[in-house]
Structure formats: C-alpha cells, structure tokens
Amino acid sequence: MSMTSLKQRRQQLAHHYPHPVILWSGRTSSRNFPANTYPFRCNSHWLYFAGVPLQNAAIRMAAGSLHLFMDNPSASSTLWHGPEPSRDEIAETIGADAAFPLAALKDHAEGAATIQGQDAATQAMQSLILNRSVNAPARSQGIDQELAIAIATIRLTHDDAALAEMREAAAVTIEAHKAGMRATQTATHESTVRAAMEQVIMAHNMTCAYNSIVTVHGDVLHNNHYHHPIAEGDLL
C-alpha cells in the first residue's frame, strides 16, 4: 500500500468526518491456553487507513493527520518471534505524524468517535479509554454512527489501491481453482482437492477469507466437511 493512497484516504475521512477518530487494530483470541491463539485478522478499517496489520495498536486521526499508539516489542516477544520493527519505525512506514506508547492514548481520546472492535479485549479497552459504551455498528449512535456512515461512504467507491488488491486476489483465486480442477483427475477425496487449491493461496502468502467449500454435496450451502470420496461422474 503506497503512502500516497493512505494519506488520500485519511484526507477523504477528514472531509466526510472532520472530528477526532480512534481506530483499534484488534487482538487475537486464545484457544485452549493464552499462548495458543487463533490466526489474527486485523480490523478492516484499521488496515484501510493504516495499511499494515498490527496487534494491540490504535491510530488517532484528526484533520488528515495520524498519530500511532502502540508499545515497542518486549524482550520476550523478540525471543519468541524474532526482531520486530519499533514503534517509530512503524510510524515512519505508515506516515504517522507522531507516535506514542499505548498507555498515552487515554490522554488523546476526548471527543473521539470509533467503530467497535471485533474481539472482547479490544471492546473492553475501547470502553475504558473512551469512558463510554461502544455499540456494534448496526446499533451505534451519535458520533460513532456518524463515523460509520462516513467510512461506509468512502469505502463504497474503491480507490486504485483497493482495486489493485482485489485484482491480485482474483488472479490468485483463478489459479487456485485451476489447481483444483487439475487435482480432480487423481484425487480420491474432497480434502485432496481442497489441499491443492489452498496450496496456491498459501504460496502467494495469502489466506482464505473463510473456510473453503469443496464438496460433492452442493445441496449443503456452507459445507465445511471434506471427508467424502470423489467418484466418477460426481459434480464437485
């Protein structure tokens, strides 16, 4: 994502909503113990305006400017995950006008609108920082509703950067389907075809938007099972 595209998006937001905005990136959720987490999916609106997938971070936008709030990687994080960019390095990457520790966010939160985060930890932080409840977008009111309408208005018309990403995703999807077609010649089960298709997606450093539906039982609209055998004449 180019810096020019990100700054244009922020300027658009300032035009449609000329008041302070805070967006959270979100956090991953744990499975059976804290260190074993589900795959992280960064908040969509955060990605649209910040451009990089980060965990446990926030941006404050006002009048076209952007301030980044996040903590530097801890020593234990570096030990487990390797060296990661510092707060200042990330701020430079996304074109932030200033960068602060996450704890400083509360001092910059007065009067800010937001969109509810997708995970419980982020939702709790939003209420704590803003000192008010934050409802889901469909039930938002006041400044949060105004912000939701402004962001929806902007994103309903895709810019060149978004179109380029959609075309890239479509091209990889086409290649994945071709790989699936080839796999049907020798595959004995649905899972083999699924593996062939998702290998292409993973090879391009992408992930599926949702669990693949690769099945001979097309009568089941959202069939996430892949154990059925494939027989001659089946429609996959």
PyRosetta script that sets phi, psi and omega in degrees:
from pyrosetta import init, pose_from_sequence

init()
pose = pose_from_sequence("MSMTSLKQRRQQLAHHYPHPVILWSGRTSSRNFPANTYPFRCNSHWLYFAGVPLQNAAIRMAAGSLHLFMDNPSASSTLWHGPEPSRDEIAETIGADAAFPLAALKDHAEGAATIQGQDAATQAMQSLILNRSVNAPARSQGIDQELAIAIATIRLTHDDAALAEMREAAAVTIEAHKAGMRATQTATHESTVRAAMEQVIMAHNMTCAYNSIVTVHGDVLHNNHYHHPIAEGDLL")
pose.set_psi(1, 125.0)
pose.set_omega(1, -177.7)
pose.set_phi(2, -76.6)
pose.set_psi(2, 151.2)
pose.set_omega(2, 177.2)
pose.set_phi(3, -60.9)
pose.set_psi(3, -36.6)
pose.set_omega(3, -179.4)
pose.set_phi(4, -61.2)
pose.set_psi(4, -44.5)
pose.set_omega(4, -179.7)
pose.set_phi(5, -63.7)
pose.set_psi(5, -43.0)
pose.set_omega(5, -179.6)
pose.set_phi(6, -63.0)
pose.set_psi(6, -43.2)
pose.set_omega(6, -178.5)
pose.set_phi(7, -69.4)
pose.set_psi(7, -33.8)
pose.set_omega(7, 176.1)
pose.set_phi(8, -64.4)
pose.set_psi(8, -39.7)
pose.set_omega(8, 178.5)
pose.set_phi(9, -64.4)
pose.set_psi(9, -40.8)
pose.set_omega(9, 179.5)
pose.set_phi(10, -66.5)
pose.set_psi(10, -38.0)
pose.set_omega(10, 177.7)
pose.set_phi(11, -66.2)
pose.set_psi(11, -38.2)
pose.set_omega(11, 176.5)
pose.set_phi(12, -61.4)
pose.set_psi(12, -42.9)
pose.set_omega(12, 179.5)
pose.set_phi(13, -63.3)
pose.set_psi(13, -41.8)
pose.set_omega(13, 179.1)
pose.set_phi(14, -62.4)
pose.set_psi(14, -32.1)
pose.set_omega(14, 178.2)
pose.set_phi(15, -70.2)
pose.set_psi(15, -42.6)
pose.set_omega(15, -176.8)
pose.set_phi(16, -83.3)
pose.set_psi(16, -28.0)
pose.set_omega(16, 179.7)
pose.set_phi(17, -141.8)
pose.set_psi(17, 89.4)
pose.set_omega(17, -173.0)
pose.set_phi(18, -84.2)
pose.set_psi(18, 46.1)
pose.set_omega(18, -179.2)
pose.set_phi(19, -136.4)
pose.set_psi(19, 166.3)
pose.set_omega(19, -178.4)
pose.set_phi(20, -61.1)
pose.set_psi(20, 140.8)
pose.set_omega(20, 179.9)
pose.set_phi(21, -133.4)
pose.set_psi(21, 135.9)
pose.set_omega(21, 172.1)
pose.set_phi(22, -122.7)
pose.set_psi(22, 127.3)
pose.set_omega(22, 176.4)
pose.set_phi(23, -120.9)
pose.set_psi(23, 137.2)
pose.set_omega(23, 178.8)
pose.set_phi(24, -102.1)
pose.set_psi(24, 144.9)
pose.set_omega(24, -179.9)
pose.set_phi(25, -78.0)
pose.set_psi(25, -27.5)
pose.set_omega(25, -178.0)
pose.set_phi(26, 98.7)
pose.set_psi(26, 170.8)
pose.set_omega(26, 179.9)
pose.set_phi(27, -136.3)
pose.set_psi(27, 156.0)
pose.set_omega(27, 177.3)
pose.set_phi(28, -78.4)
pose.set_psi(28, 158.8)
pose.set_omega(28, -179.9)
pose.set_phi(29, -108.3)
pose.set_psi(29, 145.3)
pose.set_omega(29, -177.9)
pose.set_phi(30, -79.9)
pose.set_psi(30, 153.7)
pose.set_omega(30, 175.2)
pose.set_phi(31, -93.5)
pose.set_psi(31, -104.0)
pose.set_omega(31, -176.3)
pose.set_phi(32, -90.9)
pose.set_psi(32, -14.5)
pose.set_omega(32, 172.0)
pose.set_phi(33, -154.8)
pose.set_psi(33, 158.5)
pose.set_omega(33, -167.7)
pose.set_phi(34, -52.7)
pose.set_psi(34, -39.5)
pose.set_omega(34, -174.9)
pose.set_phi(35, -79.1)
pose.set_psi(35, -13.7)
pose.set_omega(35, 179.6)
pose.set_phi(36, -99.3)
pose.set_psi(36, 99.8)
pose.set_omega(36, -171.2)
pose.set_phi(37, -110.4)
pose.set_psi(37, 158.9)
pose.set_omega(37, 171.3)
pose.set_phi(38, -71.3)
pose.set_psi(38, 157.3)
pose.set_omega(38, 176.6)
pose.set_phi(39, -55.9)
pose.set_psi(39, 138.1)
pose.set_omega(39, -177.1)
pose.set_phi(40, -84.3)
pose.set_psi(40, 133.6)
pose.set_omega(40, 172.9)
pose.set_phi(41, -122.9)
pose.set_psi(41, 112.1)
pose.set_omega(41, -177.6)
pose.set_phi(42, -66.2)
pose.set_psi(42, 149.8)
pose.set_omega(42, 177.8)
pose.set_phi(43, -56.5)
pose.set_psi(43, 132.9)
pose.set_omega(43, -175.3)
pose.set_phi(44, -61.6)
pose.set_psi(44, -42.7)
pose.set_omega(44, -178.5)
pose.set_phi(45, -69.5)
pose.set_psi(45, -36.2)
pose.set_omega(45, 174.0)
pose.set_phi(46, -57.9)
pose.set_psi(46, -50.0)
pose.set_omega(46, -179.6)
pose.set_phi(47, -59.5)
pose.set_psi(47, -37.3)
pose.set_omega(47, -177.0)
pose.set_phi(48, -64.0)
pose.set_psi(48, -36.8)
pose.set_omega(48, -176.2)
pose.set_phi(49, -102.4)
pose.set_psi(49, -23.1)
pose.set_omega(49, -179.1)
pose.set_phi(50, -103.4)
pose.set_psi(50, -34.6)
pose.set_omega(50, 171.9)
pose.set_phi(51, 88.5)
pose.set_psi(51, -11.6)
pose.set_omega(51, -179.5)
pose.set_phi(52, -128.5)
pose.set_psi(52, 139.9)
pose.set_omega(52, -179.3)
pose.set_phi(53, -81.2)
pose.set_psi(53, 109.3)
pose.set_omega(53, 178.0)
pose.set_phi(54, -122.1)
pose.set_psi(54, 155.4)
pose.set_omega(54, 173.5)
pose.set_phi(55, -103.4)
pose.set_psi(55, 146.6)
pose.set_omega(55, 172.0)
pose.set_phi(56, 52.9)
pose.set_psi(56, 54.4)
pose.set_omega(56, 178.8)
pose.set_phi(57, -139.1)
pose.set_psi(57, 164.8)
pose.set_omega(57, 179.2)
pose.set_phi(58, -143.9)
pose.set_psi(58, 153.3)
pose.set_omega(58, 173.0)
pose.set_phi(59, -125.3)
pose.set_psi(59, 141.6)
pose.set_omega(59, 174.3)
pose.set_phi(60, -114.4)
pose.set_psi(60, 123.5)
pose.set_omega(60, -179.9)
pose.set_phi(61, -116.3)
pose.set_psi(61, 138.4)
pose.set_omega(61, 177.2)
pose.set_phi(62, -159.2)
pose.set_psi(62, 128.2)
pose.set_omega(62, 178.1)
pose.set_phi(63, 55.2)
pose.set_psi(63, 34.1)
pose.set_omega(63, 177.2)
pose.set_phi(64, 88.7)
pose.set_psi(64, -11.7)
pose.set_omega(64, 178.5)
pose.set_phi(65, -88.7)
pose.set_psi(65, 163.3)
pose.set_omega(65, -179.5)
pose.set_phi(66, -139.7)
pose.set_psi(66, 130.9)
pose.set_omega(66, 174.2)
pose.set_phi(67, -115.6)
pose.set_psi(67, 134.9)
pose.set_omega(67, -179.5)
pose.set_phi(68, -100.0)
pose.set_psi(68, 136.1)
pose.set_omega(68, 176.7)
pose.set_phi(69, -125.4)
pose.set_psi(69, 113.3)
pose.set_omega(69, 177.7)
pose.set_phi(70, -164.4)
pose.set_psi(70, 160.7)
pose.set_omega(70, 178.2)
pose.set_phi(71, -94.6)
pose.set_psi(71, 151.1)
pose.set_omega(71, 174.2)
pose.set_phi(72, -69.2)
pose.set_psi(72, 154.2)
pose.set_omega(72, 179.3)
pose.set_phi(73, -58.0)
pose.set_psi(73, 138.6)
pose.set_omega(73, 177.9)
pose.set_phi(74, -79.3)
pose.set_psi(74, 166.6)
pose.set_omega(74, 178.6)
pose.set_phi(75, -62.2)
pose.set_psi(75, -39.7)
pose.set_omega(75, 180.0)
pose.set_phi(76, -67.5)
pose.set_psi(76, -35.6)
pose.set_omega(76, 177.5)
pose.set_phi(77, -64.5)
pose.set_psi(77, -41.3)
pose.set_omega(77, 178.4)
pose.set_phi(78, -64.6)
pose.set_psi(78, -38.4)
pose.set_omega(78, 179.1)
pose.set_phi(79, -63.1)
pose.set_psi(79, -44.5)
pose.set_omega(79, -175.0)
pose.set_phi(80, -82.4)
pose.set_psi(80, -37.3)
pose.set_omega(80, -170.6)
pose.set_phi(81, -113.8)
pose.set_psi(81, -3.3)
pose.set_omega(81, -179.2)
pose.set_phi(82, 87.2)
pose.set_psi(82, 173.3)
pose.set_omega(82, -178.7)
pose.set_phi(83, -60.5)
pose.set_psi(83, 137.6)
pose.set_omega(83, 178.6)
pose.set_phi(84, -127.9)
pose.set_psi(84, 155.6)
pose.set_omega(84, -179.4)
pose.set_phi(85, -61.2)
pose.set_psi(85, 146.9)
pose.set_omega(85, 177.3)
pose.set_phi(86, -78.2)
pose.set_psi(86, 170.0)
pose.set_omega(86, 177.5)
pose.set_phi(87, -57.1)
pose.set_psi(87, -45.0)
pose.set_omega(87, -178.3)
pose.set_phi(88, -66.9)
pose.set_psi(88, -36.0)
pose.set_omega(88, 178.6)
pose.set_phi(89, -66.7)
pose.set_psi(89, -41.4)
pose.set_omega(89, 178.1)
pose.set_phi(90, -66.8)
pose.set_psi(90, -39.7)
pose.set_omega(90, 177.9)
pose.set_phi(91, -57.9)
pose.set_psi(91, -40.9)
pose.set_omega(91, 178.6)
pose.set_phi(92, -67.3)
pose.set_psi(92, -39.0)
pose.set_omega(92, -178.9)
pose.set_phi(93, -62.1)
pose.set_psi(93, -40.2)
pose.set_omega(93, -176.0)
pose.set_phi(94, -95.1)
pose.set_psi(94, 0.3)
pose.set_omega(94, 178.2)
pose.set_phi(95, 75.3)
pose.set_psi(95, 33.8)
pose.set_omega(95, 178.3)
pose.set_phi(96, -72.9)
pose.set_psi(96, 145.4)
pose.set_omega(96, 178.5)
pose.set_phi(97, -82.4)
pose.set_psi(97, -19.7)
pose.set_omega(97, 177.5)
pose.set_phi(98, -161.4)
pose.set_psi(98, 159.9)
pose.set_omega(98, -179.9)
pose.set_phi(99, -139.7)
pose.set_psi(99, 138.8)
pose.set_omega(99, -176.1)
pose.set_phi(100, -138.9)
pose.set_psi(100, 159.7)
pose.set_omega(100, 171.0)
pose.set_phi(101, -62.6)
pose.set_psi(101, 155.1)
pose.set_omega(101, -177.6)
pose.set_phi(102, -60.8)
pose.set_psi(102, -32.2)
pose.set_omega(102, -178.6)
pose.set_phi(103, -64.0)
pose.set_psi(103, -20.6)
pose.set_omega(103, -178.8)
pose.set_phi(104, -80.8)
pose.set_psi(104, -6.9)
pose.set_omega(104, -174.3)
pose.set_phi(105, -61.5)
pose.set_psi(105, -37.4)
pose.set_omega(105, -176.3)
pose.set_phi(106, -60.8)
pose.set_psi(106, -30.2)
pose.set_omega(106, 179.7)
pose.set_phi(107, -73.9)
pose.set_psi(107, -10.0)
pose.set_omega(107, -178.2)
pose.set_phi(108, -119.3)
pose.set_psi(108, 16.0)
pose.set_omega(108, -169.6)
pose.set_phi(109, -98.9)
pose.set_psi(109, -8.7)
pose.set_omega(109, -173.8)
pose.set_phi(110, -60.5)
pose.set_psi(110, 128.0)
pose.set_omega(110, 175.9)
pose.set_phi(111, 74.7)
pose.set_psi(111, 9.0)
pose.set_omega(111, -176.4)
pose.set_phi(112, -84.5)
pose.set_psi(112, 141.3)
pose.set_omega(112, 173.1)
pose.set_phi(113, -93.4)
pose.set_psi(113, 159.8)
pose.set_omega(113, 179.8)
pose.set_phi(114, -153.9)
pose.set_psi(114, 173.9)
pose.set_omega(114, 172.6)
pose.set_phi(115, -117.1)
pose.set_psi(115, 133.4)
pose.set_omega(115, -176.9)
pose.set_phi(116, -56.6)
pose.set_psi(116, 135.5)
pose.set_omega(116, 177.3)
pose.set_phi(117, -72.1)
pose.set_psi(117, 166.6)
pose.set_omega(117, -174.1)
pose.set_phi(118, -90.9)
pose.set_psi(118, -11.2)
pose.set_omega(118, -178.4)
pose.set_phi(119, -120.4)
pose.set_psi(119, 157.0)
pose.set_omega(119, -173.5)
pose.set_phi(120, -63.7)
pose.set_psi(120, -38.7)
pose.set_omega(120, -178.6)
pose.set_phi(121, -63.7)
pose.set_psi(121, -41.7)
pose.set_omega(121, 178.7)
pose.set_phi(122, -67.6)
pose.set_psi(122, -40.9)
pose.set_omega(122, 178.7)
pose.set_phi(123, -60.3)
pose.set_psi(123, -40.9)
pose.set_omega(123, 178.2)
pose.set_phi(124, -65.4)
pose.set_psi(124, -40.4)
pose.set_omega(124, 178.9)
pose.set_phi(125, -65.5)
pose.set_psi(125, -39.2)
pose.set_omega(125, 179.1)
pose.set_phi(126, -59.8)
pose.set_psi(126, -46.9)
pose.set_omega(126, 179.8)
pose.set_phi(127, -63.8)
pose.set_psi(127, -38.1)
pose.set_omega(127, 180.0)
pose.set_phi(128, -68.0)
pose.set_psi(128, -47.0)
pose.set_omega(128, -176.7)
pose.set_phi(129, -68.9)
pose.set_psi(129, -42.2)
pose.set_omega(129, -176.3)
pose.set_phi(130, -86.8)
pose.set_psi(130, -11.3)
pose.set_omega(130, 178.8)
pose.set_phi(131, 59.7)
pose.set_psi(131, 41.4)
pose.set_omega(131, 177.9)
pose.set_phi(132, -164.4)
pose.set_psi(132, 167.9)
pose.set_omega(132, 176.7)
pose.set_phi(133, -79.1)
pose.set_psi(133, 148.9)
pose.set_omega(133, 177.8)
pose.set_phi(134, -124.7)
pose.set_psi(134, 114.2)
pose.set_omega(134, -176.9)
pose.set_phi(135, -88.3)
pose.set_psi(135, 163.7)
pose.set_omega(135, 172.9)
pose.set_phi(136, -60.6)
pose.set_psi(136, 150.1)
pose.set_omega(136, -175.9)
pose.set_phi(137, -50.6)
pose.set_psi(137, -37.6)
pose.set_omega(137, -178.4)
pose.set_phi(138, -66.8)
pose.set_psi(138, -21.3)
pose.set_omega(138, -179.6)
pose.set_phi(139, -115.9)
pose.set_psi(139, 12.1)
pose.set_omega(139, -178.3)
pose.set_phi(140, -69.1)
pose.set_psi(140, 154.5)
pose.set_omega(140, -179.4)
pose.set_phi(141, -137.8)
pose.set_psi(141, 165.7)
pose.set_omega(141, 173.5)
pose.set_phi(142, 60.3)
pose.set_psi(142, -133.3)
pose.set_omega(142, -174.5)
pose.set_phi(143, -66.6)
pose.set_psi(143, -32.6)
pose.set_omega(143, 178.3)
pose.set_phi(144, -66.1)
pose.set_psi(144, -39.0)
pose.set_omega(144, 177.2)
pose.set_phi(145, -66.6)
pose.set_psi(145, -40.9)
pose.set_omega(145, 178.0)
pose.set_phi(146, -61.5)
pose.set_psi(146, -41.4)
pose.set_omega(146, 178.1)
pose.set_phi(147, -64.8)
pose.set_psi(147, -44.2)
pose.set_omega(147, 179.9)
pose.set_phi(148, -59.0)
pose.set_psi(148, -41.7)
pose.set_omega(148, 178.9)
pose.set_phi(149, -65.8)
pose.set_psi(149, -40.7)
pose.set_omega(149, -179.7)
pose.set_phi(150, -63.6)
pose.set_psi(150, -45.8)
pose.set_omega(150, -179.8)
pose.set_phi(151, -65.8)
pose.set_psi(151, -41.5)
pose.set_omega(151, 178.1)
pose.set_phi(152, -61.7)
pose.set_psi(152, -40.2)
pose.set_omega(152, 179.2)
pose.set_phi(153, -60.8)
pose.set_psi(153, -43.0)
pose.set_omega(153, -179.9)
pose.set_phi(154, -67.1)
pose.set_psi(154, -46.1)
pose.set_omega(154, -172.2)
pose.set_phi(155, -79.6)
pose.set_psi(155, -12.6)
pose.set_omega(155, 176.3)
pose.set_phi(156, -66.7)
pose.set_psi(156, -23.6)
pose.set_omega(156, 176.4)
pose.set_phi(157, -113.1)
pose.set_psi(157, 110.5)
pose.set_omega(157, -175.5)
pose.set_phi(158, -73.0)
pose.set_psi(158, 135.3)
pose.set_omega(158, 174.7)
pose.set_phi(159, -85.0)
pose.set_psi(159, 178.2)
pose.set_omega(159, -176.0)
pose.set_phi(160, -60.7)
pose.set_psi(160, -37.8)
pose.set_omega(160, -179.0)
pose.set_phi(161, -64.8)
pose.set_psi(161, -42.5)
pose.set_omega(161, 179.0)
pose.set_phi(162, -66.8)
pose.set_psi(162, -41.2)
pose.set_omega(162, 179.0)
pose.set_phi(163, -62.6)
pose.set_psi(163, -38.7)
pose.set_omega(163, 179.0)
pose.set_phi(164, -63.6)
pose.set_psi(164, -40.9)
pose.set_omega(164, 178.9)
pose.set_phi(165, -67.8)
pose.set_psi(165, -37.6)
pose.set_omega(165, 178.3)
pose.set_phi(166, -66.2)
pose.set_psi(166, -40.3)
pose.set_omega(166, 178.9)
pose.set_phi(167, -65.9)
pose.set_psi(167, -38.8)
pose.set_omega(167, 178.2)
pose.set_phi(168, -64.2)
pose.set_psi(168, -44.5)
pose.set_omega(168, 178.7)
pose.set_phi(169, -63.4)
pose.set_psi(169, -39.6)
pose.set_omega(169, 179.5)
pose.set_phi(170, -64.9)
pose.set_psi(170, -40.6)
pose.set_omega(170, -179.5)
pose.set_phi(171, -63.7)
pose.set_psi(171, -42.9)
pose.set_omega(171, 178.5)
pose.set_phi(172, -67.0)
pose.set_psi(172, -37.7)
pose.set_omega(172, 178.2)
pose.set_phi(173, -62.4)
pose.set_psi(173, -40.1)
pose.set_omega(173, 177.3)
pose.set_phi(174, -61.2)
pose.set_psi(174, -46.0)
pose.set_omega(174, 179.7)
pose.set_phi(175, -63.3)
pose.set_psi(175, -36.3)
pose.set_omega(175, 178.5)
pose.set_phi(176, -64.8)
pose.set_psi(176, -41.7)
pose.set_omega(176, 178.8)
pose.set_phi(177, -67.0)
pose.set_psi(177, -37.4)
pose.set_omega(177, 176.4)
pose.set_phi(178, -62.7)
pose.set_psi(178, -41.2)
pose.set_omega(178, 178.2)
pose.set_phi(179, -63.6)
pose.set_psi(179, -38.4)
pose.set_omega(179, 177.3)
pose.set_phi(180, -64.2)
pose.set_psi(180, -40.0)
pose.set_omega(180, 178.2)
pose.set_phi(181, -62.6)
pose.set_psi(181, -42.5)
pose.set_omega(181, 179.2)
pose.set_phi(182, -65.3)
pose.set_psi(182, -37.2)
pose.set_omega(182, -177.1)
pose.set_phi(183, -66.6)
pose.set_psi(183, -26.3)
pose.set_omega(183, -178.3)
pose.set_phi(184, -64.3)
pose.set_psi(184, -19.4)
pose.set_omega(184, -178.1)
pose.set_phi(185, -67.3)
pose.set_psi(185, -28.5)
pose.set_omega(185, -177.6)
pose.set_phi(186, -124.8)
pose.set_psi(186, -10.6)
pose.set_omega(186, -175.8)
pose.set_phi(187, -67.9)
pose.set_psi(187, 143.8)
pose.set_omega(187, 177.2)
pose.set_phi(188, -106.1)
pose.set_psi(188, -17.6)
pose.set_omega(188, -178.8)
pose.set_phi(189, -139.1)
pose.set_psi(189, 159.5)
pose.set_omega(189, 178.6)
pose.set_phi(190, -57.3)
pose.set_psi(190, -38.1)
pose.set_omega(190, -175.9)
pose.set_phi(191, -60.2)
pose.set_psi(191, -32.2)
pose.set_omega(191, 179.3)
pose.set_phi(192, -67.2)
pose.set_psi(192, -40.2)
pose.set_omega(192, 178.1)
pose.set_phi(193, -67.8)
pose.set_psi(193, -42.8)
pose.set_omega(193, 177.4)
pose.set_phi(194, -58.1)
pose.set_psi(194, -45.7)
pose.set_omega(194, -178.9)
pose.set_phi(195, -60.3)
pose.set_psi(195, -40.5)
pose.set_omega(195, 179.6)
pose.set_phi(196, -63.9)
pose.set_psi(196, -39.5)
pose.set_omega(196, -179.1)
pose.set_phi(197, -71.3)
pose.set_psi(197, -45.7)
pose.set_omega(197, -176.6)
pose.set_phi(198, -73.3)
pose.set_psi(198, -21.7)
pose.set_omega(198, 175.3)
pose.set_phi(199, -61.5)
pose.set_psi(199, -40.2)
pose.set_omega(199, 179.1)
pose.set_phi(200, -64.0)
pose.set_psi(200, -42.9)
pose.set_omega(200, -179.4)
pose.set_phi(201, -64.3)
pose.set_psi(201, -45.2)
pose.set_omega(201, 179.9)
pose.set_phi(202, -66.6)
pose.set_psi(202, -34.0)
pose.set_omega(202, 179.3)
pose.set_phi(203, -64.2)
pose.set_psi(203, -23.4)
pose.set_omega(203, 176.5)
pose.set_phi(204, -95.5)
pose.set_psi(204, 15.1)
pose.set_omega(204, 179.0)
pose.set_phi(205, 58.1)
pose.set_psi(205, 39.4)
pose.set_omega(205, 176.4)
pose.set_phi(206, -120.0)
pose.set_psi(206, 168.8)
pose.set_omega(206, 175.1)
pose.set_phi(207, -130.2)
pose.set_psi(207, 162.3)
pose.set_omega(207, 177.9)
pose.set_phi(208, -73.2)
pose.set_psi(208, 144.1)
pose.set_omega(208, 178.0)
pose.set_phi(209, -68.6)
pose.set_psi(209, -28.7)
pose.set_omega(209, 177.0)
pose.set_phi(210, -155.7)
pose.set_psi(210, 170.5)
pose.set_omega(210, -178.4)
pose.set_phi(211, -58.4)
pose.set_psi(211, 134.5)
pose.set_omega(211, -178.6)
pose.set_phi(212, -61.5)
pose.set_psi(212, 146.4)
pose.set_omega(212, 174.0)
pose.set_phi(213, -112.8)
pose.set_psi(213, 97.9)
pose.set_omega(213, -178.7)
pose.set_phi(214, -126.7)
pose.set_psi(214, 99.5)
pose.set_omega(214, -168.4)
pose.set_phi(215, -152.3)
pose.set_psi(215, 152.4)
pose.set_omega(215, 172.0)
pose.set_phi(216, -88.6)
pose.set_psi(216, -4.0)
pose.set_omega(216, 178.7)
pose.set_phi(217, -105.9)
pose.set_psi(217, 72.3)
pose.set_omega(217, 180.0)
pose.set_phi(218, -68.1)
pose.set_psi(218, -10.8)
pose.set_omega(218, 177.6)
pose.set_phi(219, -71.5)
pose.set_psi(219, -15.7)
pose.set_omega(219, 176.1)
pose.set_phi(220, -97.4)
pose.set_psi(220, 112.7)
pose.set_omega(220, -169.0)
pose.set_phi(221, -61.7)
pose.set_psi(221, -43.0)
pose.set_omega(221, -179.3)
pose.set_phi(222, -121.0)
pose.set_psi(222, 74.2)
pose.set_omega(222, -176.4)
pose.set_phi(223, -92.2)
pose.set_psi(223, 107.0)
pose.set_omega(223, -179.6)
pose.set_phi(224, -103.0)
pose.set_psi(224, 27.2)
pose.set_omega(224, 176.8)
pose.set_phi(225, -110.1)
pose.set_psi(225, 142.9)
pose.set_omega(225, -172.2)
pose.set_phi(226, -131.7)
pose.set_psi(226, 23.3)
pose.set_omega(226, -173.6)
pose.set_phi(227, -93.5)
pose.set_psi(227, -6.2)
pose.set_omega(227, -174.9)
pose.set_phi(228, -73.0)
pose.set_psi(228, 140.3)
pose.set_omega(228, 175.0)
pose.set_phi(229, -71.5)
pose.set_psi(229, 155.2)
pose.set_omega(229, 177.4)
pose.set_phi(230, -107.7)
pose.set_psi(230, 124.8)
pose.set_omega(230, -179.1)
pose.set_phi(231, -113.9)
pose.set_psi(231, 160.6)
pose.set_omega(231, 177.7)
pose.set_phi(232, -56.4)
pose.set_psi(232, 128.8)
pose.set_omega(232, 178.5)
pose.set_phi(233, 92.4)
pose.set_psi(233, -6.5)
pose.set_omega(233, 177.8)
pose.set_phi(234, -68.6)
pose.set_psi(234, 146.5)
pose.set_omega(234, 172.1)
pose.set_phi(235, -97.8)
pose.set_psi(235, 114.6)
pose.set_omega(235, -177.1)
pose.set_phi(236, -95.5)
pose.dump_pdb("model.pdb")
